């Protein structure tokens, strides 16, 4: 009998959320200032939640390890945010957004949560426009949309290639208003290091002031984790260097189940790795696949010549280019979902057609020449330019592309020194987003009462593969329109509880555990840096728990990660002091958590004997190389329960996925 209770409301799918809201318990406005809520993380999910809860009248304590909420990693999101408004009149609807998301996730997401996400998506755009977010607009002033992978409509709202930044500034402005009113107490440069449970409920956190080194106790009636994903377990990823799993992993070790950890998104359009000393990868927005065509040379000798610097891609004739996504998936072409596009790029490079002169010769082209000439011709007609020259067409087309994606092209040129208007971009898949995360019920509550998890930190909405532009949608949906309702249902029983004291045994024990670990790290007589172990872990994860997974490789990974982890605790060296800023100490805590999580990811991937979405098992693929699901045996959420230091002993709980409103079938984008 599973311990998981998803609390999905009864009734028709389209009425579940409305009926659920109608029957939840409430906290009256005059009682909300008696309630304290901690929010860990101030990206789009945490920032929108903190602002909304404070606006409602709760006392909010918000924590971020950055020097300002404006530096949350949400700022890095480029391409856009989905919403089913059907402004383009091309057949979009709430149901179609719901269906595309379920299908894109390879039928491994919870139906009720995904429909709710699609349902509230339209509200997000209205909210953000009211905040002044400068979405792109058409000539007549209407909000513009573009397409993203895995869909056949235009539903993605955007602000050039800076959508995450603009949305985050909107949430931050709402937070700032509440900070000014004293309803949000902001703790910048603070990191949560443990969750405190009192009488079975989440009642606070232990945090470290990253400037002074002080270990602090903070209490509340509920704790909200909005700390993002765990892609940095791979060391090289598109995530900010500080992005980590620690908040989510700490609550896992206190009783919150961790769901589907093996579901990792490999983004197909990142700048390729250029050397062994690199510490971060750079994402090029998926929106570029609207206008760019992905290709490699058809001839092996051309790929070799390009890698050796003897041939330029511009000089390869059209008939000698393999637009392999258009060839393999004609219905969607370059806009297939991310997992499909990533595997297709890997297949071409494994076959020897990669074009990048790096250690692995992995890279493909993203080419804008066709779009530039196409848009140039359209612009020439609009401007009544008869018989335009090729240069006029190019200049007009370049101007159109520049207006849509200009900052992305500038960024690419600064990093690579190539002009992407003339020379095709070099791209290759890289770790980007994590669909797995803390298991939550329909109310976004974990298996720890009073501990809620929102945004990328939870598992709930994307199944085995996230569609592009849905991360921002989920973060803001959770923070603005879901959690503020559902948390009230839990907090309604706390209006007479009073302030939670921090001098209890539970706080004493949690603080002592952190101080003991600080003392260990600073006094351990090791010989290797924290990054030494992180890189070793990342190498194992990418090669054996990456895009292509085999049972043999996963078994090796489990054993090797455990060896690295044991070596870490014996030989890690952390310089500096406890009483002050110590970035190596910060990293030591985070990498310790990555080492445990990485092992669980490999265990989860080995357990799931199927291919689905971002989890591709090479021993479970169709003759033409596509993912082969096993719906009979694996149509469930796998939620793991912590059992102590030996990660191999974690216990699996299953939440069956039931689809009453869609037909589960093999994904096809052909």
C-alpha positions as CSV (number, residue, x, y, z in Angstrom):
1,X,0.0,0.0,0.0
2,X,1.6,3.3,-1.1
3,X,2.0,6.1,1.4
4,X,1.4,8.6,-1.3
5,X,-1.8,10.5,-1.2
6,X,-2.0,12.9,-4.2
7,X,-5.2,14.5,-2.9
8,X,-6.5,14.9,-6.5
9,X,-10.0,16.3,-6.3
10,X,-12.9,14.2,-7.7
11,X,-15.0,15.3,-10.6
12,X,-14.5,16.3,-14.2
13,X,-11.0,17.4,-15.1
14,X,-12.0,20.9,-16.1
15,X,-13.9,21.5,-12.8
16,X,-11.3,20.0,-10.4
17,X,-9.4,23.2,-9.6
18,X,-12.5,25.4,-9.3
19,X,-14.4,23.0,-7.1
20,X,-11.3,22.4,-5.0
21,X,-10.8,26.1,-4.3
22,X,-14.5,26.4,-3.5
23,X,-14.2,23.9,-0.7
24,X,-10.8,24.6,0.9
25,X,-10.5,26.1,4.3
26,X,-9.5,29.8,4.5
27,X,-7.6,32.1,6.8
28,X,-9.6,35.3,7.3
29,X,-7.8,38.5,6.4
30,X,-7.8,39.6,10.1
31,X,-6.0,36.4,11.1
32,X,-3.3,36.4,8.5
33,X,-0.9,38.6,10.4
34,X,-0.8,35.9,13.0
35,X,0.8,33.5,10.6
36,X,4.5,33.3,9.6
37,X,5.7,31.7,6.3
38,X,9.3,31.1,5.3
39,X,10.0,31.1,1.5
40,X,13.4,29.6,0.5
41,X,14.4,30.9,-2.9
42,X,13.3,34.1,-4.6
43,X,13.3,33.3,-8.3
44,X,10.0,33.3,-10.2
45,X,8.3,30.7,-8.1
46,X,9.6,32.0,-4.7
47,X,9.4,35.6,-5.6
48,X,5.8,35.5,-6.9
49,X,4.8,33.4,-3.9
50,X,6.4,35.7,-1.3
51,X,4.9,38.8,-2.9
52,X,1.4,37.3,-3.2
53,X,1.4,35.8,0.3
54,X,2.6,39.1,1.8
55,X,0.0,41.0,-0.3
56,X,-2.7,38.7,1.3
57,X,-1.5,39.8,4.8
58,X,0.8,36.9,6.0
59,X,4.2,37.6,7.6
60,X,6.8,36.4,5.1
61,X,10.5,35.7,5.6
62,X,12.2,35.3,2.3
63,X,15.7,33.8,1.9
64,X,18.1,33.8,-1.0
65,X,21.8,33.1,-1.2
66,X,22.4,35.8,-3.8
67,X,22.9,39.4,-2.9
68,X,19.5,40.3,-4.3
69,X,16.4,38.4,-5.5
70,X,17.1,40.0,-8.9
71,X,20.1,37.6,-9.2
72,X,18.0,34.5,-9.0
73,X,18.7,32.0,-11.8
74,X,15.3,32.7,-13.3
75,X,16.9,35.8,-14.8
76,X,18.8,33.6,-17.3
77,X,15.6,32.2,-19.0
78,X,15.6,33.6,-22.5
79,X,12.9,32.4,-24.9
80,X,9.5,32.9,-23.4
81,X,6.5,31.8,-21.3
82,X,3.6,29.7,-22.5
83,X,-0.1,30.6,-22.1
84,X,-3.2,29.4,-23.9
85,X,-4.7,32.7,-25.0
86,X,-5.0,31.9,-28.7
87,X,-4.1,35.4,-29.8
88,X,-2.9,34.1,-33.1
89,X,-6.2,32.3,-33.8
90,X,-4.3,29.2,-34.8
91,X,-6.3,26.7,-32.8
92,X,-4.8,26.9,-29.3
93,X,-6.9,26.3,-26.2
94,X,-6.5,25.2,-22.6
95,X,-7.1,21.6,-23.6
96,X,-4.4,21.8,-26.3
97,X,-1.8,23.3,-24.0
98,X,-2.7,20.5,-21.5
99,X,-2.4,17.8,-24.1
100,X,0.8,19.1,-25.6
101,X,2.4,19.2,-22.1
102,X,1.3,15.7,-21.2
103,X,2.5,14.4,-24.6
104,X,5.7,16.4,-24.4
105,X,6.4,14.8,-21.0
106,X,5.9,11.4,-22.6
107,X,2.8,10.6,-20.5
108,X,4.6,10.6,-17.2
109,X,3.0,13.7,-15.6
110,X,0.0,13.9,-13.3
111,X,-3.1,14.8,-15.4
112,X,-4.9,17.0,-12.8
113,X,-1.8,19.2,-12.1
114,X,-1.1,19.7,-15.8
115,X,-4.6,20.7,-16.6
116,X,-4.6,23.3,-13.7
117,X,-1.3,24.7,-15.1
118,X,-2.9,25.1,-18.5
119,X,-6.0,26.6,-17.0
120,X,-4.2,29.4,-15.0
121,X,-1.7,30.1,-17.7
122,X,-3.7,32.9,-19.2
123,X,-3.9,34.7,-15.9
124,X,-0.2,34.9,-15.7
125,X,0.1,37.0,-18.8
126,X,-2.5,39.4,-17.5
127,X,-0.7,39.7,-14.2
128,X,2.6,40.4,-15.8
129,X,1.3,42.9,-18.3
130,X,-0.3,44.8,-15.3
131,X,3.1,44.8,-13.7
132,X,4.6,46.4,-16.8
133,X,6.5,43.4,-18.2
134,X,7.5,44.5,-21.7
135,X,6.4,41.6,-23.8
136,X,7.0,41.7,-27.5
137,X,4.2,43.1,-29.5
138,X,3.0,43.0,-33.1
139,X,2.7,46.1,-35.3
140,X,-0.8,46.8,-34.1
141,X,0.1,46.6,-30.5
142,X,-1.3,43.1,-29.8
143,X,1.0,40.9,-27.7
144,X,3.1,38.7,-30.0
145,X,3.7,35.0,-29.8
146,X,6.2,32.5,-31.2
147,X,6.4,28.7,-31.4
148,X,8.4,26.4,-29.3
149,X,9.3,22.8,-29.6
150,X,6.7,20.1,-29.4
151,X,3.7,22.2,-30.4
152,X,2.1,23.3,-33.7
153,X,0.6,26.7,-32.5
154,X,2.1,30.0,-31.4
155,X,1.6,30.4,-27.6
156,X,4.9,31.6,-26.3
157,X,5.0,35.2,-25.0
158,X,8.4,36.7,-24.9
159,X,10.6,39.8,-24.3
160,X,13.3,39.4,-26.9
161,X,15.7,36.9,-25.4
162,X,15.4,38.4,-21.9
163,X,12.0,37.0,-20.9
164,X,13.1,35.5,-17.5
165,X,14.8,38.8,-16.6
166,X,11.7,40.9,-17.3
167,X,9.4,38.5,-15.5
168,X,11.7,38.4,-12.5
169,X,11.8,42.1,-12.3
170,X,8.0,42.1,-12.3
171,X,8.0,39.7,-9.4
172,X,10.7,41.6,-7.6
173,X,8.8,44.9,-7.9
174,X,5.8,43.2,-6.3
175,X,8.2,41.9,-3.5
176,X,9.8,45.3,-3.1
177,X,6.4,46.8,-2.4
178,X,5.8,44.3,0.4
179,X,9.3,44.7,1.8
180,X,8.6,48.4,2.0
181,X,5.4,47.7,3.9
182,X,7.3,45.4,6.3
183,X,5.3,42.3,5.3
184,X,8.3,40.6,3.8
185,X,11.5,40.4,5.8
186,X,14.2,39.8,3.2
187,X,17.3,37.7,4.1
188,X,19.8,38.2,1.3
189,X,23.1,36.2,1.3
190,X,21.5,33.6,3.6
191,X,21.5,29.8,2.7
192,X,19.1,27.3,4.2
193,X,21.1,24.4,5.6
194,X,18.4,22.3,7.3
195,X,14.7,22.0,7.9
196,X,13.4,22.0,11.4
197,X,10.4,19.7,12.2
198,X,8.5,20.2,15.5
199,X,5.8,17.6,16.4
200,X,5.8,16.2,12.9
201,X,5.4,19.6,11.1
202,X,7.8,21.9,9.3
203,X,8.3,24.8,11.6
204,X,11.4,26.5,10.5
205,X,14.9,26.4,9.1
206,X,18.5,26.7,10.0
207,X,20.3,29.2,7.8
208,X,23.8,30.4,7.5
209,X,24.6,34.1,7.0
210,X,27.0,33.9,4.1
211,X,28.6,37.2,4.9
212,X,29.2,36.8,8.7
213,X,29.1,33.0,8.9
214,X,26.6,33.1,11.7
215,X,24.3,30.1,12.0
216,X,20.7,31.4,12.5
217,X,17.4,29.9,13.6
218,X,14.2,31.0,11.9
219,X,10.7,29.7,12.7
220,X,7.4,29.8,10.9
221,X,4.1,28.0,10.6
222,X,4.9,26.7,7.2
223,X,8.0,26.5,5.0
224,X,7.9,26.9,1.2
225,X,10.9,25.5,-0.8
226,X,11.4,27.3,-4.2
227,X,15.1,26.7,-4.7
228,X,15.1,25.5,-8.3
229,X,16.6,22.4,-9.9
230,X,19.6,20.2,-9.6
231,X,21.3,20.3,-13.0
232,X,24.6,21.3,-11.5
233,X,25.0,17.7,-10.3
234,X,26.6,17.3,-13.7
235,X,29.1,20.1,-13.0
236,X,28.8,21.4,-16.5
237,X,25.3,22.7,-17.2
238,X,23.5,25.8,-18.3
239,X,22.7,26.6,-14.6
240,X,24.3,29.4,-12.7
241,X,27.4,28.2,-10.8
242,X,25.6,28.7,-7.4
243,X,22.5,26.7,-8.4
244,X,22.2,23.7,-6.1
245,X,19.9,21.0,-4.7
246,X,20.6,21.6,-1.0
247,X,17.3,22.9,0.2
248,X,15.4,20.2,-1.6
249,X,17.8,17.5,-0.5
250,X,17.7,18.6,3.1
251,X,14.0,18.2,3.3
252,X,14.3,14.9,1.5
253,X,16.6,13.7,4.4
254,X,13.9,14.9,6.8
255,X,11.1,12.9,5.3
256,X,10.1,14.5,2.0
257,X,10.0,11.9,-0.8
258,X,12.1,12.7,-3.9
259,X,10.3,11.9,-7.2
260,X,11.7,10.8,-10.6
261,X,15.3,12.0,-10.0
262,X,16.4,10.4,-13.2
263,X,14.3,12.8,-15.4
264,X,16.8,15.4,-16.5
265,X,16.4,17.7,-19.5
266,X,19.2,17.9,-22.0
267,X,18.7,21.2,-23.9
268,X,19.6,20.9,-27.6
269,X,20.8,24.4,-28.3
270,X,23.8,25.2,-26.1
271,X,27.2,26.4,-27.1
272,X,29.5,23.3,-27.2
273,X,32.1,22.6,-24.6
274,X,35.4,24.1,-25.6
275,X,37.8,22.7,-23.1
276,X,38.5,20.7,-19.9
277,X,38.8,23.8,-17.7
278,X,35.3,25.1,-18.5
279,X,33.0,25.5,-15.5
280,X,29.7,26.5,-17.1
281,X,27.8,26.1,-20.4
282,X,25.8,28.8,-22.2
283,X,22.3,28.3,-23.4
284,X,21.1,29.7,-26.7
285,X,17.3,30.1,-26.5
286,X,15.0,27.4,-28.0
287,X,13.2,30.3,-29.6
288,X,16.0,30.4,-32.1
289,X,14.7,27.1,-33.5
290,X,11.8,29.1,-34.9
291,X,14.1,30.8,-37.3
292,X,17.2,28.6,-37.5
293,X,17.6,25.3,-39.3
294,X,19.8,22.6,-37.7
295,X,22.2,20.7,-39.9
296,X,25.4,18.8,-40.3
297,X,27.3,18.0,-43.5
298,X,26.1,15.0,-45.5
299,X,29.6,14.0,-46.3
300,X,31.9,12.7,-43.6
301,X,34.9,14.3,-45.3
302,X,33.2,17.7,-45.1
303,X,32.8,17.3,-41.3
304,X,36.5,16.4,-41.0
305,X,37.5,19.4,-43.1
306,X,35.4,21.8,-41.0
307,X,36.9,20.4,-37.7
308,X,40.4,20.9,-39.2
309,X,39.6,24.4,-40.2
310,X,40.0,23.7,-43.9
311,X,36.3,24.4,-44.8
312,X,33.8,27.0,-43.8
313,X,30.2,26.0,-43.3
314,X,29.0,28.9,-45.5
315,X,30.8,27.3,-48.4
316,X,29.0,23.9,-48.1
317,X,26.3,23.7,-50.8
318,X,22.7,23.3,-49.9
319,X,22.5,19.9,-51.4
320,X,25.4,18.8,-49.2
321,X,23.7,19.7,-46.0
322,X,21.7,17.2,-43.9
323,X,18.9,19.0,-42.2
324,X,18.4,15.9,-40.1
325,X,15.4,17.1,-38.0
326,X,13.5,18.1,-41.0
327,X,14.4,14.8,-42.6
328,X,13.4,12.6,-39.6
329,X,10.4,14.6,-38.3
330,X,8.8,16.4,-41.2
331,X,5.6,17.4,-39.2
332,X,7.5,19.4,-36.6
333,X,10.9,19.8,-38.2
334,X,13.3,21.9,-36.1
335,X,10.6,22.3,-33.5
336,X,10.5,18.8,-32.1
337,X,10.7,18.6,-28.3
338,X,14.0,19.0,-26.6
339,X,14.7,15.4,-25.8
340,X,14.1,14.3,-29.4
341,X,16.3,17.1,-30.8
342,X,19.1,16.3,-28.4
343,X,19.2,12.6,-29.1
344,X,19.1,13.3,-32.9
345,X,22.2,15.6,-32.5
346,X,24.0,13.0,-30.5
347,X,23.2,10.3,-33.1
348,X,24.7,12.5,-35.9
349,X,27.8,13.3,-33.9
350,X,28.3,9.6,-32.8
351,X,28.1,8.7,-36.5
352,X,31.1,11.1,-37.1
353,X,29.4,14.1,-38.5
354,X,30.1,16.5,-35.6
355,X,31.6,19.9,-36.6
356,X,33.2,21.2,-33.5
357,X,37.0,20.9,-33.0
358,X,36.8,19.9,-29.3
359,X,37.8,16.8,-27.4
360,X,34.7,14.9,-28.4
361,X,34.1,16.5,-31.8
362,X,30.5,17.1,-30.8
363,X,28.6,20.0,-32.3
364,X,26.0,20.8,-35.0
365,X,25.0,24.0,-36.8
366,X,22.0,26.3,-36.2
367,X,21.8,28.3,-39.4
368,X,19.8,31.5,-40.0
369,X,20.6,32.2,-43.6
370,X,17.3,30.8,-44.9
371,X,15.2,32.9,-42.5
372,X,17.2,36.0,-43.2
373,X,16.6,35.8,-46.9
374,X,13.0,34.8,-46.5
375,X,12.2,37.7,-44.2
376,X,14.3,40.0,-46.3
377,X,12.1,39.3,-49.3
378,X,8.9,39.8,-47.3
379,X,10.2,43.1,-46.1
380,X,11.2,44.2,-49.6
381,X,7.7,43.5,-50.8
382,X,6.2,45.5,-47.8
383,X,8.5,48.4,-48.6
384,X,7.6,48.3,-52.3
385,X,11.2,47.6,-53.3
386,X,11.1,46.2,-56.8
387,X,13.9,43.8,-57.9
388,X,15.9,44.2,-54.7
389,X,19.5,43.1,-54.7
390,X,20.7,40.2,-52.6
391,X,22.4,42.7,-50.3
392,X,19.2,44.6,-49.8
393,X,17.3,41.4,-49.0
394,X,20.0,40.3,-46.6
395,X,20.1,43.7,-44.8
396,X,16.3,43.7,-44.4
397,X,16.2,40.1,-43.2
398,X,19.0,40.7,-40.8
399,X,17.1,43.7,-39.3
400,X,14.0,41.5,-38.8
401,X,16.1,38.8,-37.0
402,X,17.9,41.4,-35.0
403,X,14.6,42.8,-33.7
404,X,13.5,39.3,-32.5
405,X,16.7,37.8,-31.2
406,X,19.3,40.6,-31.2
407,X,20.7,40.2,-27.7
408,X,21.1,36.5,-28.2
409,X,23.2,37.0,-31.3
410,X,25.3,39.6,-29.5
411,X,25.9,37.2,-26.6
412,X,26.9,34.4,-29.0
413,X,29.4,36.6,-30.8
414,X,31.0,37.8,-27.6
415,X,31.5,34.2,-26.5
416,X,32.7,32.6,-29.8
417,X,33.9,35.6,-31.8
418,X,31.8,34.3,-34.8
419,X,29.1,36.5,-36.4
420,X,26.0,34.3,-36.3
421,X,24.3,36.4,-39.0
422,X,26.9,35.1,-41.5
423,X,28.4,32.0,-39.9
424,X,25.9,29.4,-38.5
425,X,25.9,29.0,-34.7
426,X,27.6,26.0,-33.3
427,X,25.4,24.2,-30.8
428,X,25.2,20.9,-28.9
429,X,23.0,19.5,-26.2
430,X,23.8,20.2,-22.5
431,X,22.1,19.7,-19.1
432,X,19.6,22.4,-18.5
433,X,16.5,21.6,-16.4
434,X,15.4,18.9,-14.1
435,X,11.9,17.5,-14.2
436,X,12.4,15.4,-11.1
437,X,12.2,16.9,-7.7
438,X,10.4,16.7,-4.4
439,X,7.2,14.8,-4.5
440,X,4.1,17.0,-3.8
441,X,0.4,16.4,-3.7
442,X,-2.2,18.5,-5.6
443,X,-1.8,21.2,-2.9
444,X,1.9,21.4,-3.6
445,X,2.6,20.0,-0.1
446,X,5.4,17.4,0.3
447,X,5.1,14.3,2.5
448,X,6.2,16.6,5.4
449,X,3.1,18.4,6.7
450,X,3.6,22.2,6.4
451,X,6.5,21.9,3.9
452,X,5.4,23.1,0.4
453,X,7.6,22.9,-2.7
454,X,7.0,25.0,-5.8
455,X,8.6,25.6,-9.2
456,X,11.4,23.5,-10.5
457,X,12.1,22.2,-7.0
458,X,9.0,19.9,-7.3
459,X,8.3,17.2,-9.8
460,X,4.7,17.8,-10.6
461,X,4.0,19.2,-14.0
462,X,6.5,18.1,-16.7
463,X,6.7,14.4,-16.6
464,X,9.8,13.0,-18.3
465,X,10.4,16.0,-20.5
466,X,9.6,19.7,-20.2
467,X,8.4,21.6,-23.2
468,X,10.2,24.9,-23.8
469,X,8.7,28.0,-22.2
470,X,6.9,25.9,-19.6
471,X,9.3,26.5,-16.7
472,X,8.4,30.2,-16.4
473,X,4.8,29.2,-16.7
474,X,5.0,26.7,-13.9
475,X,7.0,28.9,-11.6
476,X,4.6,31.8,-11.8
477,X,1.5,29.6,-11.8
478,X,2.6,28.0,-8.5
479,X,3.6,31.3,-6.9
480,X,0.8,33.6,-8.0
481,X,-2.2,31.4,-8.5
482,X,-1.9,28.0,-6.8
483,X,0.1,28.0,-3.5
484,X,-1.7,31.1,-2.1
485,X,-4.9,29.1,-2.2
486,X,-3.6,25.7,-1.1
487,X,-1.4,26.9,1.8
488,X,-4.4,28.6,3.4
489,X,-6.1,25.2,3.7
490,X,-3.2,24.0,5.8
491,X,-2.6,27.2,7.8
492,X,-6.3,27.6,8.8
493,X,-5.5,25.3,11.7
494,X,-2.7,27.6,13.0
495,X,-4.5,30.9,13.7
496,X,-4.4,30.1,17.5
497,X,-0.9,28.5,17.5
498,X,1.0,31.7,18.2
499,X,4.6,32.3,17.2
500,X,6.8,29.2,16.9
501,X,9.6,29.4,19.5
502,X,13.2,28.7,18.3
503,X,14.5,27.5,21.7
504,X,13.1,24.0,21.4
505,X,15.0,20.7,21.2
506,X,14.3,20.4,17.5
507,X,16.1,23.6,16.7
508,X,18.9,22.8,19.1
509,X,19.5,19.4,17.3
510,X,19.3,20.9,13.8
511,X,21.7,23.7,14.6
512,X,24.2,21.4,16.3
513,X,24.2,19.1,13.2
514,X,25.1,22.1,11.0
515,X,27.8,23.4,13.3
516,X,29.3,19.9,13.6
517,X,29.5,19.7,9.8
518,X,31.1,23.1,9.5
519,X,33.7,22.1,12.0
520,X,34.4,18.9,10.1
521,X,34.9,20.6,6.8
522,X,37.2,23.2,8.2
523,X,39.3,20.8,10.2
524,X,39.5,17.9,7.8
525,X,43.1,17.4,6.7
526,X,42.3,16.6,3.1
527,X,44.3,17.1,0.0
528,X,41.7,17.9,-2.7
529,X,39.5,20.9,-3.4
530,X,35.7,20.7,-3.4
531,X,35.7,21.3,-7.2
532,X,38.0,18.2,-7.7
533,X,35.2,16.0,-6.4
534,X,32.5,17.9,-8.2
535,X,34.2,17.5,-11.5
536,X,34.7,13.7,-10.9
537,X,31.0,13.4,-10.1
538,X,30.1,15.4,-13.2
539,X,32.2,13.2,-15.4
540,X,30.5,10.1,-14.2
541,X,27.0,11.6,-14.4
542,X,27.4,12.9,-18.0
543,X,29.0,9.7,-19.4
544,X,26.8,7.2,-17.6
545,X,23.7,9.0,-16.4
546,X,23.4,11.4,-19.3
547,X,21.7,11.3,-22.7
548,X,22.2,7.6,-23.3
549,X,22.0,5.2,-20.4
550,X,22.7,1.5,-20.2
551,X,22.2,-1.0,-17.3
552,X,25.9,-1.7,-17.2
553,X,26.9,2.0,-17.2
554,X,24.3,2.8,-14.5
555,X,25.6,0.0,-12.2
556,X,29.1,1.3,-12.7
557,X,27.9,4.9,-12.0
558,X,26.3,3.8,-8.7
559,X,29.5,2.2,-7.5
560,X,31.8,4.9,-8.8
561,X,29.7,7.7,-7.2
562,X,29.8,5.9,-3.9
563,X,33.6,5.7,-4.2
564,X,33.9,9.4,-5.0
565,X,31.6,10.2,-2.1
566,X,33.6,8.2,0.4
567,X,36.8,9.8,-0.9
568,X,35.2,13.3,-0.5
569,X,34.5,12.7,3.2
570,X,38.1,11.5,3.7
571,X,40.1,13.9,1.5
572,X,38.2,17.1,0.9
573,X,40.1,20.2,1.9
574,X,38.1,23.4,2.8
575,X,40.3,26.4,3.5
576,X,39.2,29.6,5.4
577,X,37.2,30.3,8.5
578,X,33.7,29.7,9.7
579,X,33.2,33.3,10.9
580,X,32.9,35.1,7.6
581,X,32.5,34.7,3.9
582,X,33.8,31.4,2.7
583,X,32.7,30.3,-0.7
584,X,34.6,27.0,-0.5
585,X,32.6,26.1,2.6
586,X,29.4,26.9,0.8
587,X,30.4,24.6,-2.1
588,X,31.4,21.8,0.3
589,X,27.8,21.6,1.7
590,X,26.3,21.7,-1.8
591,X,28.6,19.1,-3.3
592,X,28.1,16.8,-0.4
593,X,24.4,16.8,-1.3
594,X,25.1,16.4,-5.1
595,X,27.1,13.3,-4.3
596,X,24.1,11.7,-2.6
597,X,21.6,12.8,-5.1
598,X,23.8,11.7,-8.1
599,X,23.7,8.1,-6.7
600,X,20.0,8.2,-6.3
601,X,19.6,9.5,-9.9
602,X,21.6,6.5,-11.1
603,X,19.6,4.1,-9.0
604,X,16.3,5.6,-10.3
605,X,17.5,5.4,-13.9
606,X,18.6,1.7,-13.4
607,X,15.2,0.9,-11.9
608,X,13.2,2.4,-14.7
609,X,13.5,-0.3,-17.4
610,X,12.1,1.9,-20.2
611,X,12.9,4.9,-22.2
612,X,10.7,8.0,-21.8
613,X,11.4,11.7,-22.4
614,X,14.7,12.7,-21.0
615,X,15.4,9.2,-19.7
616,X,16.7,7.3,-22.6
617,X,17.8,3.7,-22.0
618,X,19.7,2.4,-25.0
619,X,18.4,-1.1,-24.3
620,X,14.8,0.2,-24.6
621,X,14.7,1.9,-28.0
622,X,12.8,1.3,-31.2
623,X,14.6,0.1,-34.4
624,X,14.8,3.7,-35.7
625,X,16.3,4.9,-32.4
626,X,13.2,6.4,-30.7
627,X,12.3,6.1,-27.0
628,X,10.4,2.9,-26.2
629,X,8.1,3.3,-23.2
630,X,6.7,0.5,-21.0
631,X,3.2,1.7,-20.0
632,X,2.3,-1.6,-18.5
633,X,5.0,-1.6,-15.8
634,X,6.2,2.0,-15.5
635,X,3.3,4.4,-15.9
636,X,3.9,5.8,-12.4
637,X,5.7,8.4,-10.4
638,X,8.7,6.9,-8.6
639,X,9.1,8.6,-5.2
640,X,12.0,7.7,-3.0
641,X,12.1,7.7,0.8
642,X,15.4,8.4,2.6
643,X,16.6,5.6,4.8
644,X,19.9,7.0,6.0
645,X,23.5,7.4,4.8
646,X,23.4,4.4,2.5
647,X,21.6,5.7,-0.5
648,X,21.2,2.2,-1.9
649,X,18.7,1.5,0.9
650,X,16.2,4.2,-0.2
651,X,12.7,2.9,-0.5
652,X,10.6,3.4,-3.7
653,X,6.9,4.4,-3.5
654,X,4.8,4.5,-6.6
655,X,2.0,6.9,-7.5
656,X,0.1,5.4,-10.4
657,X,-0.6,7.8,-13.2
658,X,-4.2,7.5,-14.4
659,X,-5.3,9.2,-17.7
660,X,-9.1,9.5,-18.0
661,X,-9.1,12.4,-20.5
662,X,-6.5,11.5,-23.1
663,X,-5.3,8.5,-25.0
664,X,-1.9,7.3,-24.0
665,X,0.0,6.4,-27.1
666,X,3.5,6.4,-28.6
667,X,4.8,9.9,-29.1
668,X,5.3,10.8,-32.7
669,X,6.5,14.1,-34.2
670,X,6.9,12.7,-37.7
